[in-house]
Amino acid sequence: MTRMILSARVGADGVLHVPLGQAEANQEVRVTIEPGVPSSKVQELLDDIAHHPFKADPDGPSVVDMLREDRNR
């Protein structure tokens, strides 16, 4: 099974339905539940990034180094 990250909405009955498909049937999975970010907030963040590009600190770590560090946690 391939690792998946998805967003879903809990139904009014308090039940989360996540259909994964027949290929994933009868497999053990680990589930972590955390609050989602409303799509309007995501769009607001993307718009802000588009209008205010980030600039790297020349004395700071590179993006590659930060990703490697994050992956090793």
PDB file of N, CA, C, O and CB in Angstrom:
ATOM      1  N   MET A   1       0.847  -1.175   0.000  1.00  0.00           N
ATOM      2  CA  MET A   1       0.000   0.000   0.000  1.00  0.00           C
ATOM      3  C   MET A   1       0.891   1.236   0.000  1.00  0.00           C
ATOM      4  O   MET A   1       1.898   1.286   0.706  1.00  0.00           O
ATOM      5  CB  MET A   1      -0.963  -0.001   1.220  1.00  0.00           C
ATOM      6  N   THR A   2       0.522   2.205  -0.776  1.00  0.00           N
ATOM      7  CA  THR A   2       1.231   3.472  -0.837  1.00  0.00           C
ATOM      8  C   THR A   2       0.711   4.405   0.246  1.00  0.00           C
ATOM      9  O   THR A   2      -0.489   4.436   0.521  1.00  0.00           O
ATOM     10  CB  THR A   2       1.082   4.115  -2.225  1.00  0.00           C
ATOM     11  N   ARG A   3       1.608   5.165   0.858  1.00  0.00           N
ATOM     12  CA  ARG A   3       1.212   6.129   1.887  1.00  0.00           C
ATOM     13  C   ARG A   3       0.318   7.185   1.254  1.00  0.00           C
ATOM     14  O   ARG A   3       0.603   7.669   0.158  1.00  0.00           O
ATOM     15  CB  ARG A   3       2.458   6.788   2.555  1.00  0.00           C
ATOM     16  N   MET A   4      -0.756   7.540   1.939  1.00  0.00           N
ATOM     17  CA  MET A   4      -1.701   8.529   1.437  1.00  0.00           C
ATOM     18  C   MET A   4      -1.944   9.595   2.488  1.00  0.00           C
ATOM     19  O   MET A   4      -1.982   9.305   3.684  1.00  0.00           O
ATOM     20  CB  MET A   4      -3.024   7.865   1.032  1.00  0.00           C
ATOM     21  N   ILE A   5      -2.105  10.803   2.045  1.00  0.00           N
ATOM     22  CA  ILE A   5      -2.563  11.889   2.900  1.00  0.00           C
ATOM     23  C   ILE A   5      -3.785  12.461   2.209  1.00  0.00           C
ATOM     24  O   ILE A   5      -3.722  12.840   1.039  1.00  0.00           O
ATOM     25  CB  ILE A   5      -1.439  12.989   3.139  1.00  0.00           C
ATOM     26  N   LEU A   6      -4.880  12.524   2.915  1.00  0.00           N
ATOM     27  CA  LEU A   6      -6.103  13.030   2.297  1.00  0.00           C
ATOM     28  C   LEU A   6      -6.874  13.870   3.277  1.00  0.00           C
ATOM     29  O   LEU A   6      -6.645  13.823   4.485  1.00  0.00           O
ATOM     30  CB  LEU A   6      -6.973  11.888   1.788  1.00  0.00           C
ATOM     31  N   SER A   7      -7.785  14.635   2.740  1.00  0.00           N
ATOM     32  CA  SER A   7      -8.680  15.431   3.568  1.00  0.00           C
ATOM     33  C   SER A   7     -10.075  14.861   3.404  1.00  0.00           C
ATOM     34  O   SER A   7     -10.482  14.488   2.304  1.00  0.00           O
ATOM     35  CB  SER A   7      -8.634  16.951   3.182  1.00  0.00           C
ATOM     36  N   ALA A   8     -10.797  14.796   4.497  1.00  0.00           N
ATOM     37  CA  ALA A   8     -12.161  14.274   4.470  1.00  0.00           C
ATOM     38  C   ALA A   8     -12.980  15.016   5.516  1.00  0.00           C
ATOM     39  O   ALA A   8     -12.431  15.620   6.438  1.00  0.00           O
ATOM     40  CB  ALA A   8     -12.187  12.731   4.727  1.00  0.00           C
ATOM     41  N   ARG A   9     -14.268  14.964   5.366  1.00  0.00           N
ATOM     42  CA  ARG A   9     -15.158  15.628   6.314  1.00  0.00           C
ATOM     43  C   ARG A   9     -15.906  14.560   7.109  1.00  0.00           C
ATOM     44  O   ARG A   9     -16.428  13.594   6.552  1.00  0.00           O
ATOM     45  CB  ARG A   9     -16.157  16.582   5.579  1.00  0.00           C
ATOM     46  N   VAL A  10     -15.942  14.758   8.411  1.00  0.00           N
ATOM     47  CA  VAL A  10     -16.710  13.871   9.277  1.00  0.00           C
ATOM     48  C   VAL A  10     -18.184  14.177   9.047  1.00  0.00           C
ATOM     49  O   VAL A  10     -18.587  15.340   9.049  1.00  0.00           O
ATOM     50  CB  VAL A  10     -16.315  14.048  10.792  1.00  0.00           C
ATOM     51  N   GLY A  11     -18.978  13.147   8.851  1.00  0.00           N
ATOM     52  CA  GLY A  11     -20.401  13.321   8.594  1.00  0.00           C
ATOM     53  C   GLY A  11     -21.157  13.825   9.811  1.00  0.00           C
ATOM     54  O   GLY A  11     -20.631  13.839  10.924  1.00  0.00           O
ATOM     55  N   ALA A  12     -22.393  14.237   9.588  1.00  0.00           N
ATOM     56  CA  ALA A  12     -23.244  14.737  10.673  1.00  0.00           C
ATOM     57  C   ALA A  12     -23.461  13.681  11.746  1.00  0.00           C
ATOM     58  O   ALA A  12     -23.770  14.004  12.893  1.00  0.00           O
ATOM     59  CB  ALA A  12     -24.591  15.197  10.122  1.00  0.00           C
ATOM     60  N   ASP A  13     -23.298  12.411  11.366  1.00  0.00           N
ATOM     61  CA  ASP A  13     -23.455  11.316  12.327  1.00  0.00           C
ATOM     62  C   ASP A  13     -22.177  11.065  13.131  1.00  0.00           C
ATOM     63  O   ASP A  13     -22.136  10.167  13.972  1.00  0.00           O
ATOM     64  CB  ASP A  13     -23.863  10.039  11.598  1.00  0.00           C
ATOM     65  N   GLY A  14     -21.125  11.868  12.870  1.00  0.00           N
ATOM     66  CA  GLY A  14     -19.866  11.708  13.586  1.00  0.00           C
ATOM     67  C   GLY A  14     -18.985  10.606  13.039  1.00  0.00           C
ATOM     68  O   GLY A  14     -17.982  10.253  13.659  1.00  0.00           O
ATOM     69  N   VAL A  15     -19.338  10.057  11.894  1.00  0.00           N
ATOM     70  CA  VAL A  15     -18.586   8.953  11.305  1.00  0.00           C
ATOM     71  C   VAL A  15     -17.777   9.463  10.110  1.00  0.00           C
ATOM     72  O   VAL A  15     -18.280  10.207   9.269  1.00  0.00           O
ATOM     73  CB  VAL A  15     -19.541   7.804  10.871  1.00  0.00           C
ATOM     74  N   LEU A  16     -16.524   9.048  10.059  1.00  0.00           N
ATOM     75  CA  LEU A  16     -15.646   9.387   8.941  1.00  0.00           C
ATOM     76  C   LEU A  16     -15.634   8.217   7.965  1.00  0.00           C
ATOM     77  O   LEU A  16     -15.256   7.104   8.333  1.00  0.00           O
ATOM     78  CB  LEU A  16     -14.198   9.721   9.435  1.00  0.00           C
ATOM     79  N   HIS A  17     -16.034   8.456   6.756  1.00  0.00           N
ATOM     80  CA  HIS A  17     -16.037   7.428   5.711  1.00  0.00           C
ATOM     81  C   HIS A  17     -14.881   7.716   4.757  1.00  0.00           C
ATOM     82  O   HIS A  17     -14.799   8.799   4.178  1.00  0.00           O
ATOM     83  CB  HIS A  17     -17.411   7.394   4.940  1.00  0.00           C
ATOM     84  N   VAL A  18     -13.998   6.746   4.602  1.00  0.00           N
ATOM     85  CA  VAL A  18     -12.843   6.897   3.720  1.00  0.00           C
ATOM     86  C   VAL A  18     -12.748   5.670   2.822  1.00  0.00           C
ATOM     87  O   VAL A  18     -12.074   4.703   3.178  1.00  0.00           O
ATOM     88  CB  VAL A  18     -11.530   7.092   4.539  1.00  0.00           C
ATOM     89  N   PRO A  19     -13.401   5.689   1.678  1.00  0.00           N
ATOM     90  CA  PRO A  19     -13.292   4.551   0.768  1.00  0.00           C
ATOM     91  C   PRO A  19     -11.909   4.524   0.120  1.00  0.00           C
ATOM     92  O   PRO A  19     -11.503   5.492  -0.523  1.00  0.00           O
ATOM     93  CB  PRO A  19     -14.393   4.612  -0.313  1.00  0.00           C
ATOM     94  N   LEU A  20     -11.191   3.423   0.288  1.00  0.00           N
ATOM     95  CA  LEU A  20      -9.835   3.312  -0.243  1.00  0.00           C
ATOM     96  C   LEU A  20      -9.751   2.454  -1.495  1.00  0.00           C
ATOM     97  O   LEU A  20      -8.756   2.517  -2.217  1.00  0.00           O
ATOM     98  CB  LEU A  20      -8.926   2.749   0.804  1.00  0.00           C
ATOM     99  N   GLY A  21     -10.753   1.673  -1.760  1.00  0.00           N
ATOM    100  CA  GLY A  21     -10.728   0.838  -2.957  1.00  0.00           C
ATOM    101  C   GLY A  21     -10.416  -0.610  -2.661  1.00  0.00           C
ATOM    102  O   GLY A  21      -9.889  -0.948  -1.601  1.00  0.00           O
ATOM    103  N   GLN A  22     -10.746  -1.448  -3.600  1.00  0.00           N
ATOM    104  CA  GLN A  22     -10.596  -2.898  -3.447  1.00  0.00           C
ATOM    105  C   GLN A  22      -9.138  -3.317  -3.254  1.00  0.00           C
ATOM    106  O   GLN A  22      -8.865  -4.283  -2.542  1.00  0.00           O
ATOM    107  CB  GLN A  22     -11.174  -3.610  -4.660  1.00  0.00           C
ATOM    108  N   ALA A  23      -8.196  -2.601  -3.879  1.00  0.00           N
ATOM    109  CA  ALA A  23      -6.783  -2.971  -3.770  1.00  0.00           C
ATOM    110  C   ALA A  23      -6.275  -2.876  -2.331  1.00  0.00           C
ATOM    111  O   ALA A  23      -5.327  -3.571  -1.965  1.00  0.00           O
ATOM    112  CB  ALA A  23      -5.939  -2.080  -4.675  1.00  0.00           C
ATOM    113  N   GLU A  24      -6.886  -2.034  -1.522  1.00  0.00           N
ATOM    114  CA  GLU A  24      -6.453  -1.868  -0.139  1.00  0.00           C
ATOM    115  C   GLU A  24      -7.261  -2.713   0.842  1.00  0.00           C
ATOM    116  O   GLU A  24      -7.040  -2.622   2.050  1.00  0.00           O
ATOM    117  CB  GLU A  24      -6.548  -0.418   0.252  1.00  0.00           C
ATOM    118  N   ALA A  25      -8.176  -3.521   0.359  1.00  0.00           N
ATOM    119  CA  ALA A  25      -9.015  -4.345   1.229  1.00  0.00           C
ATOM    120  C   ALA A  25      -8.158  -5.327   2.029  1.00  0.00           C
ATOM    121  O   ALA A  25      -7.162  -5.848   1.528  1.00  0.00           O
ATOM    122  CB  ALA A  25     -10.069  -5.109   0.399  1.00  0.00           C
ATOM    123  N   ASN A  26      -8.557  -5.570   3.275  1.00  0.00           N
ATOM    124  CA  ASN A  26      -7.917  -6.542   4.167  1.00  0.00           C
ATOM    125  C   ASN A  26      -6.472  -6.217   4.513  1.00  0.00           C
ATOM    126  O   ASN A  26      -5.690  -7.129   4.783  1.00  0.00           O
ATOM    127  CB  ASN A  26      -7.971  -7.891   3.546  1.00  0.00           C
ATOM    128  N   GLN A  27      -6.098  -4.950   4.513  1.00  0.00           N
ATOM    129  CA  GLN A  27      -4.746  -4.554   4.892  1.00  0.00           C
ATOM    130  C   GLN A  27      -4.795  -3.752   6.191  1.00  0.00           C
ATOM    131  O   GLN A  27      -5.742  -3.007   6.441  1.00  0.00           O
ATOM    132  CB  GLN A  27      -4.073  -3.728   3.762  1.00  0.00           C
ATOM    133  N   GLU A  28      -3.764  -3.917   7.005  1.00  0.00           N
ATOM    134  CA  GLU A  28      -3.632  -3.127   8.228  1.00  0.00           C
ATOM    135  C   GLU A  28      -3.222  -1.711   7.834  1.00  0.00           C
ATOM    136  O   GLU A  28      -2.407  -1.527   6.931  1.00  0.00           O
ATOM    137  CB  GLU A  28      -2.588  -3.765   9.215  1.00  0.00           C
ATOM    138  N   VAL A  29      -3.787  -0.713   8.511  1.00  0.00           N
ATOM    139  CA  VAL A  29      -3.407   0.681   8.281  1.00  0.00           C
ATOM    140  C   VAL A  29      -3.261   1.384   9.627  1.00  0.00           C
ATOM    141  O   VAL A  29      -3.801   0.935  10.638  1.00  0.00           O
ATOM    142  CB  VAL A  29      -4.457   1.411   7.386  1.00  0.00           C
ATOM    143  N   ARG A  30      -2.539   2.469   9.623  1.00  0.00           N
ATOM    144  CA  ARG A  30      -2.426   3.329  10.809  1.00  0.00           C
ATOM    145  C   ARG A  30      -3.111   4.638  10.441  1.00  0.00           C
ATOM    146  O   ARG A  30      -2.858   5.196   9.373  1.00  0.00           O
ATOM    147  CB  ARG A  30      -0.902   3.559  11.253  1.00  0.00           C
ATOM    148  N   VAL A  31      -3.969   5.123  11.313  1.00  0.00           N
ATOM    149  CA  VAL A  31      -4.739   6.325  11.042  1.00  0.00           C
ATOM    150  C   VAL A  31      -4.414   7.379  12.093  1.00  0.00           C
ATOM    151  O   VAL A  31      -4.443   7.103  13.293  1.00  0.00           O
ATOM    152  CB  VAL A  31      -6.256   6.017  11.021  1.00  0.00           C
ATOM    153  N   THR A  32      -4.107   8.575  11.638  1.00  0.00           N
ATOM    154  CA  THR A  32      -3.890   9.720  12.527  1.00  0.00           C
ATOM    155  C   THR A  32      -4.923  10.762  12.158  1.00  0.00           C
ATOM    156  O   THR A  32      -5.058  11.124  10.989  1.00  0.00           O
ATOM    157  CB  THR A  32      -2.423  10.294  12.412  1.00  0.00           C
ATOM    158  N   ILE A  33      -5.646  11.242  13.144  1.00  0.00           N
ATOM    159  CA  ILE A  33      -6.669  12.259  12.903  1.00  0.00           C
ATOM    160  C   ILE A  33      -6.164  13.578  13.456  1.00  0.00           C
ATOM    161  O   ILE A  33      -5.743  13.647  14.611  1.00  0.00           O
ATOM    162  CB  ILE A  33      -8.037  11.863  13.553  1.00  0.00           C
ATOM    163  N   GLU A  34      -6.201  14.621  12.648  1.00  0.00           N
ATOM    164  CA  GLU A  34      -5.846  15.965  13.091  1.00  0.00           C
ATOM    165  C   GLU A  34      -6.779  16.956  12.427  1.00  0.00           C
ATOM    166  O   GLU A  34      -7.332  16.668  11.365  1.00  0.00           O
ATOM    167  CB  GLU A  34      -4.363  16.295  12.767  1.00  0.00           C
ATOM    168  N   PRO A  35      -6.962  18.115  13.032  1.00  0.00           N
ATOM    169  CA  PRO A  35      -7.878  19.095  12.440  1.00  0.00           C
ATOM    170  C   PRO A  35      -7.416  19.486  11.040  1.00  0.00           C
ATOM    171  O   PRO A  35      -6.223  19.652  10.786  1.00  0.00           O
ATOM    172  CB  PRO A  35      -7.983  20.346  13.332  1.00  0.00           C
ATOM    173  N   GLY A  36      -8.357  19.626  10.163  1.00  0.00           N
ATOM    174  CA  GLY A  36      -8.050  20.052   8.809  1.00  0.00           C
ATOM    175  C   GLY A  36      -8.009  21.570   8.707  1.00  0.00           C
ATOM    176  O   GLY A  36      -8.426  22.284   9.619  1.00  0.00           O
ATOM    177  N   VAL A  37      -7.505  22.038   7.590  1.00  0.00           N
ATOM    178  CA  VAL A  37      -7.471  23.467   7.318  1.00  0.00           C
ATOM    179  C   VAL A  37      -8.570  23.756   6.304  1.00  0.00           C
ATOM    180  O   VAL A  37      -8.591  23.150   5.233  1.00  0.00           O
ATOM    181  CB  VAL A  37      -6.061  23.928   6.791  1.00  0.00           C
ATOM    182  N   PRO A  38      -9.479  24.666   6.620  1.00  0.00           N
ATOM    183  CA  PRO A  38     -10.543  24.982   5.664  1.00  0.00           C
ATOM    184  C   PRO A  38      -9.958  25.408   4.322  1.00  0.00           C
ATOM    185  O   PRO A  38      -8.967  26.137   4.283  1.00  0.00           O
ATOM    186  CB  PRO A  38     -11.453  26.090   6.219  1.00  0.00           C
ATOM    187  N   SER A  39     -10.554  24.966   3.235  1.00  0.00           N
ATOM    188  CA  SER A  39     -10.012  25.254   1.903  1.00  0.00           C
ATOM    189  C   SER A  39      -9.892  26.751   1.650  1.00  0.00           C
ATOM    190  O   SER A  39      -9.014  27.173   0.899  1.00  0.00           O
ATOM    191  CB  SER A  39     -10.889  24.623   0.831  1.00  0.00           C
ATOM    192  N   SER A  40     -10.759  27.567   2.262  1.00  0.00           N
ATOM    193  CA  SER A  40     -10.653  29.016   2.074  1.00  0.00           C
ATOM    194  C   SER A  40      -9.349  29.539   2.667  1.00  0.00           C
ATOM    195  O   SER A  40      -8.737  30.451   2.111  1.00  0.00           O
ATOM    196  CB  SER A  40     -11.857  29.736   2.716  1.00  0.00           C
ATOM    197  N   LYS A  41      -8.922  28.970   3.787  1.00  0.00           N
ATOM    198  CA  LYS A  41      -7.651  29.371   4.399  1.00  0.00           C
ATOM    199  C   LYS A  41      -6.476  28.930   3.541  1.00  0.00           C
ATOM    200  O   LYS A  41      -5.493  29.661   3.423  1.00  0.00           O
ATOM    201  CB  LYS A  41      -7.520  28.783   5.810  1.00  0.00           C
ATOM    202  N   VAL A  42      -6.560  27.753   2.943  1.00  0.00           N
ATOM    203  CA  VAL A  42      -5.492  27.272   2.065  1.00  0.00           C
ATOM    204  C   VAL A  42      -5.358  28.219   0.877  1.00  0.00           C
ATOM    205  O   VAL A  42      -4.248  28.616   0.522  1.00  0.00           O
ATOM    206  CB  VAL A  42      -5.776  25.816   1.580  1.00  0.00           C
ATOM    207  N   GLN A  43      -6.469  28.578   0.269  1.00  0.00           N
ATOM    208  CA  GLN A  43      -6.423  29.487  -0.880  1.00  0.00           C
ATOM    209  C   GLN A  43      -5.862  30.836  -0.474  1.00  0.00           C
ATOM    210  O   GLN A  43      -5.088  31.436  -1.221  1.00  0.00           O
ATOM    211  CB  GLN A  43      -7.820  29.661  -1.492  1.00  0.00           C
ATOM    212  N   GLU A  44      -6.243  31.323   0.706  1.00  0.00           N
ATOM    213  CA  GLU A  44      -5.726  32.600   1.205  1.00  0.00           C
ATOM    214  C   GLU A  44      -4.207  32.535   1.372  1.00  0.00           C
ATOM    215  O   GLU A  44      -3.502  33.482   1.022  1.00  0.00           O
ATOM    216  CB  GLU A  44      -6.398  32.968   2.547  1.00  0.00           C
ATOM    217  N   LEU A  45      -3.708  31.427   1.903  1.00  0.00           N
ATOM    218  CA  LEU A  45      -2.280  31.240   2.077  1.00  0.00           C
ATOM    219  C   LEU A  45      -1.566  31.187   0.725  1.00  0.00           C
ATOM    220  O   LEU A  45      -0.517  31.808   0.553  1.00  0.00           O
ATOM    221  CB  LEU A  45      -2.007  29.965   2.874  1.00  0.00           C
ATOM    222  N   LEU A  46      -2.128  30.449  -0.230  1.00  0.00           N
ATOM    223  CA  LEU A  46      -1.520  30.357  -1.557  1.00  0.00           C
ATOM    224  C   LEU A  46      -1.476  31.714  -2.249  1.00  0.00           C
ATOM    225  O   LEU A  46      -0.489  32.058  -2.900  1.00  0.00           O
ATOM    226  CB  LEU A  46      -2.285  29.358  -2.420  1.00  0.00           C
ATOM    227  N   ASP A  47      -2.552  32.481  -2.102  1.00  0.00           N
ATOM    228  CA  ASP A  47      -2.577  33.825  -2.691  1.00  0.00           C
ATOM    229  C   ASP A  47      -1.513  34.711  -2.054  1.00  0.00           C
ATOM    230  O   ASP A  47      -0.841  35.477  -2.745  1.00  0.00           O
ATOM    231  CB  ASP A  47      -3.971  34.465  -2.524  1.00  0.00           C
ATOM    232  N   ASP A  48      -1.364  34.604  -0.736  1.00  0.00           N
ATOM    233  CA  ASP A  48      -0.365  35.405  -0.037  1.00  0.00           C
ATOM    234  C   ASP A  48       1.045  35.038  -0.499  1.00  0.00           C
ATOM    235  O   ASP A  48       1.880  35.918  -0.709  1.00  0.00           O
ATOM    236  CB  ASP A  48      -0.493  35.215   1.482  1.00  0.00           C
ATOM    237  N   ILE A  49       1.308  33.750  -0.658  1.00  0.00           N
ATOM    238  CA  ILE A  49       2.623  33.298  -1.134  1.00  0.00           C
ATOM    239  C   ILE A  49       2.880  33.822  -2.543  1.00  0.00           C
ATOM    240  O   ILE A  49       3.987  34.260  -2.856  1.00  0.00           O
ATOM    241  CB  ILE A  49       2.713  31.750  -1.113  1.00  0.00           C
ATOM    242  N   ALA A  50       1.862  33.776  -3.384  1.00  0.00           N
ATOM    243  CA  ALA A  50       2.019  34.230  -4.772  1.00  0.00           C
ATOM    244  C   ALA A  50       2.358  35.718  -4.838  1.00  0.00           C
ATOM    245  O   ALA A  50       3.103  36.141  -5.723  1.00  0.00           O
ATOM    246  CB  ALA A  50       0.739  33.950  -5.571  1.00  0.00           C
ATOM    247  N   HIS A  51       1.826  36.510  -3.923  1.00  0.00           N
ATOM    248  CA  HIS A  51       2.056  37.953  -3.947  1.00  0.00           C
ATOM    249  C   HIS A  51       3.266  38.398  -3.135  1.00  0.00           C
ATOM    250  O   HIS A  51       3.726  39.530  -3.290  1.00  0.00           O
ATOM    251  CB  HIS A  51       0.843  38.657  -3.443  1.00  0.00           C
ATOM    252  N   HIS A  52       3.786  37.533  -2.277  1.00  0.00           N
ATOM    253  CA  HIS A  52       4.929  37.866  -1.427  1.00  0.00           C
ATOM    254  C   HIS A  52       5.912  36.697  -1.434  1.00  0.00           C
ATOM    255  O   HIS A  52       5.949  35.918  -0.481  1.00  0.00           O
ATOM    256  CB  HIS A  52       4.470  38.196   0.028  1.00  0.00           C
ATOM    257  N   PRO A  53       6.703  36.567  -2.489  1.00  0.00           N
ATOM    258  CA  PRO A  53       7.629  35.431  -2.570  1.00  0.00           C
ATOM    259  C   PRO A  53       8.584  35.383  -1.367  1.00  0.00           C
ATOM    260  O   PRO A  53       9.040  36.411  -0.867  1.00  0.00           O
ATOM    261  CB  PRO A  53       8.438  35.507  -3.872  1.00  0.00           C
ATOM    262  N   PHE A  54       8.861  34.184  -0.934  1.00  0.00           N
ATOM    263  CA  PHE A  54       9.795  33.999   0.164  1.00  0.00           C
ATOM    264  C   PHE A  54      11.220  34.133  -0.358  1.00  0.00           C
ATOM    265  O   PHE A  54      11.523  33.733  -1.482  1.00  0.00           O
ATOM    266  CB  PHE A  54       9.585  32.625   0.843  1.00  0.00           C
ATOM    267  N   LYS A  55      12.078  34.694   0.464  1.00  0.00           N
ATOM    268  CA  LYS A  55      13.492  34.783   0.119  1.00  0.00           C
ATOM    269  C   LYS A  55      14.275  34.037   1.189  1.00  0.00           C
ATOM    270  O   LYS A  55      14.054  34.221   2.387  1.00  0.00           O
ATOM    271  CB  LYS A  55      13.967  36.275  -0.001  1.00  0.00           C
ATOM    272  N   ALA A  56      15.179  33.204   0.740  1.00  0.00           N
ATOM    273  CA  ALA A  56      15.981  32.417   1.677  1.00  0.00           C
ATOM    274  C   ALA A  56      17.004  33.300   2.377  1.00  0.00           C
ATOM    275  O   ALA A  56      17.545  34.233   1.784  1.00  0.00           O
ATOM    276  CB  ALA A  56      16.688  31.261   0.949  1.00  0.00           C
ATOM    277  N   ASP A  57      17.258  32.996   3.637  1.00  0.00           N
ATOM    278  CA  ASP A  57      18.304  33.676   4.391  1.00  0.00           C
ATOM    279  C   ASP A  57      19.642  33.121   3.904  1.00  0.00           C
ATOM    280  O   ASP A  57      19.885  31.921   4.030  1.00  0.00           O
ATOM    281  CB  ASP A  57      18.123  33.478   5.951  1.00  0.00           C
ATOM    282  N   PRO A  58      20.515  33.968   3.350  1.00  0.00           N
ATOM    283  CA  PRO A  58      21.781  33.452   2.811  1.00  0.00           C
ATOM    284  C   PRO A  58      22.651  32.776   3.864  1.00  0.00           C
ATOM    285  O   PRO A  58      23.494  31.945   3.525  1.00  0.00           O
ATOM    286  CB  PRO A  58      22.558  34.573   2.173  1.00  0.00           C
ATOM    287  N   ASP A  59      22.460  33.122   5.142  1.00  0.00           N
ATOM    288  CA  ASP A  59      23.248  32.502   6.206  1.00  0.00           C
ATOM    289  C   ASP A  59      22.547  31.300   6.840  1.00  0.00           C
ATOM    290  O   ASP A  59      23.115  30.630   7.703  1.00  0.00           O
ATOM    291  CB  ASP A  59      23.558  33.525   7.273  1.00  0.00           C
ATOM    292  N   GLY A  60      21.310  31.027   6.410  1.00  0.00           N
ATOM    293  CA  GLY A  60      20.552  29.932   6.987  1.00  0.00           C
ATOM    294  C   GLY A  60      20.731  28.641   6.210  1.00  0.00           C
ATOM    295  O   GLY A  60      21.437  28.608   5.202  1.00  0.00           O
ATOM    296  N   PRO A  61      20.085  27.565   6.683  1.00  0.00           N
ATOM    297  CA  PRO A  61      20.192  26.275   5.988  1.00  0.00           C
ATOM    298  C   PRO A  61      19.447  26.315   4.657  1.00  0.00           C
ATOM    299  O   PRO A  61      18.518  27.101   4.470  1.00  0.00           O
ATOM    300  CB  PRO A  61      19.639  25.136   6.871  1.00  0.00           C
ATOM    301  N   SER A  62      19.870  25.459   3.746  1.00  0.00           N
ATOM    302  CA  SER A  62      19.185  25.377   2.456  1.00  0.00           C
ATOM    303  C   SER A  62      17.872  24.614   2.625  1.00  0.00           C
ATOM    304  O   SER A  62      17.683  23.897   3.608  1.00  0.00           O
ATOM    305  CB  SER A  62      20.087  24.688   1.389  1.00  0.00           C
ATOM    306  N   VAL A  63      16.997  24.771   1.687  1.00  0.00           N
ATOM    307  CA  VAL A  63      15.722  24.047   1.707  1.00  0.00           C
ATOM    308  C   VAL A  63      15.981  22.547   1.697  1.00  0.00           C
ATOM    309  O   VAL A  63      15.299  21.794   2.393  1.00  0.00           O
ATOM    310  CB  VAL A  63      14.837  24.451   0.500  1.00  0.00           C
ATOM    311  N   VAL A  64      16.949  22.116   0.922  1.00  0.00           N
ATOM    312  CA  VAL A  64      17.284  20.689   0.853  1.00  0.00           C
ATOM    313  C   VAL A  64      17.708  20.177   2.228  1.00  0.00           C
ATOM    314  O   VAL A  64      17.284  19.101   2.650  1.00  0.00           O
ATOM    315  CB  VAL A  64      18.408  20.440  -0.183  1.00  0.00           C
ATOM    316  N   ASP A  65      18.550  20.952   2.932  1.00  0.00           N
ATOM    317  CA  ASP A  65      18.981  20.536   4.272  1.00  0.00           C
ATOM    318  C   ASP A  65      17.801  20.442   5.226  1.00  0.00           C
ATOM    319  O   ASP A  65      17.720  19.506   6.022  1.00  0.00           O
ATOM    320  CB  ASP A  65      20.022  21.512   4.827  1.00  0.00           C
ATOM    321  N   MET A  66      16.883  21.407   5.154  1.00  0.00           N
ATOM    322  CA  MET A  66      15.712  21.378   6.035  1.00  0.00           C
ATOM    323  C   MET A  66      14.826  20.184   5.739  1.00  0.00           C
ATOM    324  O   MET A  66      14.298  19.566   6.663  1.00  0.00           O
ATOM    325  CB  MET A  66      14.908  22.664   5.895  1.00  0.00           C
ATOM    326  N   LEU A  67      14.652  19.844   4.462  1.00  0.00           N
ATOM    327  CA  LEU A  67      13.832  18.676   4.108  1.00  0.00           C
ATOM    328  C   LEU A  67      14.494  17.396   4.590  1.00  0.00           C
ATOM    329  O   LEU A  67      13.816  16.499   5.090  1.00  0.00           O
ATOM    330  CB  LEU A  67      13.600  18.610   2.585  1.00  0.00           C
ATOM    331  N   ARG A  68      15.801  17.300   4.447  1.00  0.00           N
ATOM    332  CA  ARG A  68      16.508  16.105   4.927  1.00  0.00           C
ATOM    333  C   ARG A  68      16.339  15.958   6.436  1.00  0.00           C
ATOM    334  O   ARG A  68      16.080  14.864   6.937  1.00  0.00           O
ATOM    335  CB  ARG A  68      18.012  16.175   4.562  1.00  0.00           C
ATOM    336  N   GLU A  69      16.488  17.076   7.160  1.00  0.00           N
ATOM    337  CA  GLU A  69      16.337  17.051   8.613  1.00  0.00           C
ATOM    338  C   GLU A  69      14.943  16.625   9.010  1.00  0.00           C
ATOM    339  O   GLU A  69      14.765  15.828   9.931  1.00  0.00           O
ATOM    340  CB  GLU A  69      16.651  18.412   9.208  1.00  0.00           C
ATOM    341  N   ASP A  70      13.938  17.164   8.303  1.00  0.00           N
ATOM    342  CA  ASP A  70      12.546  16.819   8.600  1.00  0.00           C
ATOM    343  C   ASP A  70      12.283  15.347   8.322  1.00  0.00           C
ATOM    344  O   ASP A  70      11.574  14.692   9.086  1.00  0.00           O
ATOM    345  CB  ASP A  70      11.585  17.690   7.777  1.00  0.00           C
ATOM    346  N   ARG A  71      12.835  14.822   7.252  1.00  0.00           N
ATOM    347  CA  ARG A  71      12.627  13.419   6.881  1.00  0.00           C
ATOM    348  C   ARG A  71      13.246  12.476   7.898  1.00  0.00           C
ATOM    349  O   ARG A  71      12.750  11.367   8.095  1.00  0.00           O
ATOM    350  CB  ARG A  71      13.209  13.143   5.500  1.00  0.00           C
ATOM    351  N   ASN A  72      14.327  12.902   8.550  1.00  0.00           N
ATOM    352  CA  ASN A  72      15.026  12.042   9.506  1.00  0.00           C
ATOM    353  C   ASN A  72      14.427  12.072  10.895  1.00  0.00           C
ATOM    354  O   ASN A  72      14.936  11.394  11.787  1.00  0.00           O
ATOM    355  CB  ASN A  72      16.460  12.438   9.586  1.00  0.00           C
ATOM    356  N   ARG A  73      13.369  12.829  11.112  1.00  0.00           N
ATOM    357  CA  ARG A  73      12.735  12.889  12.443  1.00  0.00           C
ATOM    358  C   ARG A  73      11.921  11.663  12.695  1.00  0.00           C
ATOM    359  O   ARG A  73      11.315  11.532  13.758  1.00  0.00           O
ATOM    360  CB  ARG A  73      11.856  14.125  12.582  1.00  0.00           C
TER     361      ARG A  73
END
